[in-house]
């Protein structure tokens, strides 16, 4: 938000400088004002992104060392940056919620997951999994559908959605989800394999997705890798808007 306000201020100052100095009339002063505002916003947003990238490098270092509490503390300490740029808060919530979730702190994670940025699809899928556990089918489908609209190329998102539908007895819906996924992500044969299994009345097996699948805790991993499992699948990504 602060970046936007500063950009608008830059545009206003530029307009006044051109108009009141007589360099241009009112209409002529609009163009340089717009340019100044856009340039200012780009530079300010880039500064915020660099600050976030530096933070994320620290977070990833903590995750690599399985120091998850320290990683969460770093993320929580970064909320002041949310005042500067849109969507920062929702992205921080998504990362915090995901890290809490993989530790099986589901209730603690849920408020963060609800505030997560829709482009952070693992967080949205985790939220949908919460609805699945409570048999809140409409809420589950709404969260999955919104996540897919924003992340159409994520194979595992379709797979998790289909698994939940099939597990609750809606195999037809599960098949439809996988058909959509296979048509959208043609390069991933895993979705086609899952679709074939369902069409042949076999249960879905998502082990081929590895630790990325186990992090949702919809099934218990065959071998636990410490509290919360493995963190390798949780890569911090920041949507830029």
Secondary structure, DSSP 8 states (H G I E B T S, - for coil): -HHHHHHHHHHHHHHHHHHHTTSS-HHHHHHHHHHHHHHHHHHHHHHHHHHHHHHHHHHHHHHHTT-HHHHHHHHHTTGGGGGTSTTHHHHHHHHHHHHHHHTT-HHHHHHHHHTS-TT-HHHHHHHHHHHHHTT-HHHHHHHHHHHHHH-TT-HHHHHHHHHHHHHTT-HHHHHHHHHHHHHH-TT-HHHHHHHHHHHTT-----GGGTHHHHTT-SS--SS--STT---TT--------
